[in-house]
Amino acid sequence: MPVLALQAGDESSEDEDEEARLQKERQQKQDAYRQKTIDMELAKLTGIKGVPVPNRPAPPQSPGRTKKAIPNDFLVAKPRSALERTLNSTLGRALTIFVTVVNFIVLLWMTTIWNSPQMWLSGQALPVATLTFLVGTHFYTAVPVLAGYSGLMVPETGVDWKIYFVLYRMCYFTSVPSVVLMYFGPGERLAFGESEGGLEDISLTELTLGSYKYFRAFDGFVALNLTKGITETLEKTVHNRNVPRLSRYRDAEIVNNREPFSNEEEPTVPPGFMETYRIAPVFLQWAPCTTRYRISAGCLNQNQVVGWAVATSRALCTNLRMVSCRVQNPLLEPVYRCSTNATKGREFKGTINGLCGRSIPAPNPQVIDELSALLLLDGWPESRLPNASHGWYDVWPEPCVSNAEACNQHWSLLESLGLAFSCATVTLAVLPLLIDCSTDSRIRGAMAFQEECKTRSKKGATIMF
């Protein structure tokens, strides 16, 4: 028993020693880890270098909001050229105002005349319209630049001691309504043209061919029942089944007979069509046989064909010779006795005469050729086919044809207003020149007096006031 007790005591003492040794090792490891952590922190702190401080003060962190500008004392004005000095003088301003007034008058004149029938007949309408646009562009762009060099515009410094130059700048504002009113006043009157004959006192056989003059005749009948349609296509096509033809103009196959059981169908519009014409014969007098959908040669021999009524498609694409951008359906709308008892030809059934319209130039010869071919297929004799001796009429209803007096009063009113604005524009442009000449004359007189004073003061003379 004692031996066993000793052995148990020895084992317990050994366990205690082992536990103490392990505890000491753990403590040493913790101390080593703590020391290592402290060394790392010290290394981090000692490794940070200080921020270098320059010798000069640091610039402000936020820039100022005021705009920095070079003082005027350090600015050296660029010397002006001889041309600029000449323009910025009394002579230069007089030349600039002269150019302004002449340019404005030319713009008014060209705006008024470019759309007149004489211009269209001579082929000068489009060139003059283009030149009018260029003159207007020059007046509102180049002339103000020239005025800036002449000192008539607001200077860059914003200080304009010659305040009367504001009158010149106002003339550009009054010129706009002047140009607009002159275009819609006398311009529209010239574009409308002149009258040929009076109120139903002239015959269609007495009209001037292709003059663009409007008329109110006492005779004339448009046979809408015999209307033919011709379509212009972009490319040449083969058409007409009976007699094949190759051209850019073909039969539009319009439907005239819309009565029940007529068995006529609406045609299909050909691809690539550009312009459409509707043409109907104009007889000197109404007759029963001229109102049928098919006319005989005997009826044509008994009734004289004096001309042809034409309606063309009105669209911007066709005017620019482009493929049509919308459906075109021109109509012939003849009006009879428009000044006394206006009657529409499409609504009236019975004897009717007294056509109103406008004499226009003949269409393209190829259109006339295609029309002649279509009429020959319908049995028309060659002596009744369209030719140069026939008249061509635009019978589209125009209010000013039936009531020319009211339109003339309206145009005269616009012309009076336009002339008033034109006079104001010229006055506002010329008046500053007169004031400037007087002012510059006084300035030159004052400068001469100052020089004379300096000269006399040097000589010791007494200046008498």
C-alpha positions, 0 to 999 in steps of 0.5 A: 500500500505505501508503495502504491501511494508513493507511485501515485504521488510521483505521477501527480507531481509530474503532471503538475510540472508538465502543466506548469511547463505548458503554461509557461510556453503559452505565456512565452508565445503570447508575449512574443506575439504581443512584442511582434505586434508592438514592433510592427506598429512602431515600424509603421509609425516610424516609417511615415515621412512628413509632408514637405512644406515649400518655402513659398505660401501655398496657392488658394485651394478654391479659385476665385469666381471673378473673370480675370481680364488684362488691364486696359493699360496693358492692351495695345490696340491693333492699328486699323488699315487705311480701308477701315479708316476710310470706311469709319469716316463721313465719306465711308458712312455716306457710301455705306448708307448709299449702298443700303438704300440702293440695295433696298430699292433694288430688292423691292423692285425685283420682289415686285416684278419677278412673278409677272407674266412677262417674266414667265413668257420670256423665261426670266422668272426663275433667274430673277427670283434667284437673283432676288433671293441673293439681293435680299441675302446681301441686304441682311448679311453683307450690308450690316457687316459693312455698316459695322466697319463704318461705325453705324452699328453698336461698337464692341465697347458698348459705348456709342456716343453718336446715339442717332445711329440707332435710326439707321439700325431701325431701318432694317426692322421697317424694311421687312414689312415693306418687302412683304407688303410690296410682294403681296400688293403690287407684286400680286397685282403684276402676277395676276396679269391684265384683263383682255376685254371687259365684262363679257364683251370679247369673243374667244376668237379675239383673245391673244394666244398665250398671253397670261391675260384673263378674260370674261368672254360672252361665248365659249363652252368646255365639253367636260364629257370629252375630257382626256387625261395624259400622264407623264412618266419617268421612263418611256413605256409602251402603251396603247393596245391598238396602236402601240406607242413608246413615249413618256406620255400615255393615256390616263384613261380617266372616267367621264361617264359615271352614270349607272351601268356605264361599265367604266372602271377606274384605271390603275395609276402607272408606276413612276408617274410625274405629272398629270394633264386633263384636257377638254375641248372648248367649243365656240357655242353650246350644242346638244351633240357636244355634250355626249360622251362620244362625238361624231365627225359631223358634230365637229364639222358643225361646231368650231373648236376654238381652244382647249381647257387644261388642268395640270397637277399642282405640286412641288415635286412635279415643279421640281421634275421629280416623281410625284409625292402625292396622289394627283387628281387635277380637275377642270372647273369652268365658270361661266358668266363669272362677273354677272351670274356665276355658274359652275360648269359641273353643276349646270345642265343645259345651254350655257356660254360665257367662259371665264379663264386665262389664256396660257401658253400651249403645253409640251409638244409631246403632250399635244402629240399624245392628245392628237393620237387619242383623239384620232383613235376616237374618230376625230378628223385631222382638221379638228386636232389641236394645233398652234392656232387654237387657244389654251385656257386655264379655267380654274376659278379665280376670285379676282377674275370675277371681282377684279375691282375688290382685288385691286382695292386690296392690292392698292391698300397693301401697296400704300402700306408698303410704300409708307414702310419703304419711305420710313426705311429710306428716311431712317437710313438717310437721316443719320447721315445728315445729322452725322455730316453736321456733327462731323462738321462741328467737330472739325470746326472745334478742332480747327479752333483748338489748333488756332488757339494753340498757335496763337498761345505760342505766339502770345496773341490774345484770343478774342471770344 
